[in-house]
Amino acid sequence: MSFIKLFSGALGIVVLISCIYLINDSTVTVDSVACDASNNNDIVLYGAVWCPYCEQTRELLASHNVDYCEYDIERSAEGFRQYESLGGGGVPLLMFNDELIRGYNKPEIEWHVQNQ
């Protein structure tokens, strides 16, 4: 068997295994513990792990010591359902004390943090 055929076969196997891993890793699952907005926590972030604006939102909330819960809408069936019921439209989506903030809007988030 030539080197090219051997290399192509090995590369094909690596690609196949990678695809299977990515498909299994990104499936929506039922939450074992649901994110629960309660009297102590009325802030819910709907996001995704790959989203840089979601990360900026997390960092902003953390810098203000804001307690919140988060749903990864690609891995949480309940989170995705809630996200859709709020109109979806992209991440991050932040429910802040019954006010909906779409996208990473630093001034609006900071205003809500200061006036909560």
Steps between C-alpha positions, in 0.01 A plus 500: 500500500642836409566774753228723348232232539608423856504870592160560335347207687639616836384856434154374409474308827608807702243718322224242557578470872514880532161538330342240727644675807375843388152370421471326838646796688257752352172317551230656715456310823252500783634697795580310814480825697299780346607861521235655719422870519378551854455786743876494560592469134290679241774512238525232233756494220424300186824440314738258333855393580638616164352852524754776580223747591359247747846481659515881521157500665616238754812705575298821539253336740787344696682835525191641672456188720158435349344161575334349196422165350582399147363269237715380213225495239683238294533252787190567706157398374327712766729796431434477127124482562510814717728677251255427218204616710679833551536545124854369463680697237860449607719474805562631754147552614477629856183502709570759768220537757229456235683727252636338185843613376594375154867472410797633691387849596747608767339838589155344535628207707694736729195723539293199609774386741514843664121537521397154609 
